[in-house]
Amino acid sequence: MKEFLLGLVKALLLTTEVVVVTFGVWVYVRGSNSIEVPAAWGITIWQFIQERWDAYKAVDVGMSVLPEYLHFNLLSGRMVTVNGC
């Protein structure tokens, strides 16, 4: 019985490892292919993600230099002004 359970655990771990590696390879290959949208200009998904990340960082820097911005306070349930970052 002990050997059967050990073999079952090994089979489960091997199956899990194969599934994880297969998914990782699929994500890598899919991300390296061109996006099939006419407006994407033939860029890959990784280039698109990098472009969006750079845009996010630029907006984040822009928000941090604002003197104040609105923030929703969950405790009071209303918008409050937060000074600086």
C-alpha positions in Angstrom: 0.0 0.0 0.0 2.8 2.4 0.9 4.5 1.8 -2.5 1.3 2.4 -4.3 0.7 5.7 -2.6 4.4 6.7 -3.2 3.9 5.8 -6.9 0.7 7.8 -7.0 2.4 10.9 -5.5 5.3 10.6 -8.0 2.8 10.4 -10.9 0.9 13.4 -9.6 4.1 15.4 -9.2 5.3 14.5 -12.6 2.0 15.4 -14.2 1.9 18.7 -12.4 5.5 19.5 -13.5 4.7 18.6 -17.2 1.6 20.8 -17.1 3.5 23.8 -15.6 6.4 23.5 -18.1 4.0 23.1 -21.0 2.1 26.2 -19.9 5.3 28.2 -19.5 6.4 27.2 -23.0 3.0 28.1 -24.4 3.1 31.5 -22.8 6.7 32.1 -24.1 5.8 31.0 -27.7 2.5 32.9 -27.8 4.1 36.0 -26.4 6.8 35.9 -29.1 4.3 35.7 -32.0 3.0 38.9 -33.6 -0.3 40.2 -32.4 -3.0 39.5 -35.1 -4.7 42.9 -34.7 -4.3 45.4 -37.6 -3.8 48.3 -35.3 -0.9 46.5 -33.4 1.5 47.0 -36.3 2.9 43.5 -36.0 4.5 43.9 -32.6 4.8 40.9 -30.2 2.8 40.6 -27.0 6.0 41.1 -25.0 6.7 44.4 -26.8 3.1 45.5 -26.2 3.4 44.7 -22.5 6.7 46.6 -22.3 5.1 49.6 -24.0 2.2 49.6 -21.7 4.5 49.2 -18.6 6.6 52.2 -19.8 3.3 54.2 -20.3 2.2 53.2 -16.8 5.5 54.4 -15.2 5.2 57.7 -17.1 1.7 58.3 -15.7 2.8 57.2 -12.3 5.6 59.8 -12.3 3.2 62.4 -13.5 0.8 61.6 -10.7 3.5 61.8 -8.0 4.4 65.4 -9.0 0.9 66.7 -8.7 0.3 68.7 -5.6 -2.8 66.9 -4.6 -5.3 64.4 -6.0 -8.6 62.8 -5.0 -8.7 59.6 -3.1 -11.7 57.5 -2.1 -11.8 56.9 1.6 -13.4 53.6 2.4 -14.0 54.4 6.0 -16.0 57.6 5.4 -17.3 56.5 2.0 -16.4 59.8 0.3 -13.8 61.4 -1.8 -11.0 63.2 0.1 -8.1 65.3 -1.1 -4.6 63.9 -0.4 -1.7 66.2 -0.5 1.6 65.0 -2.1 2.7 61.4 -2.5 
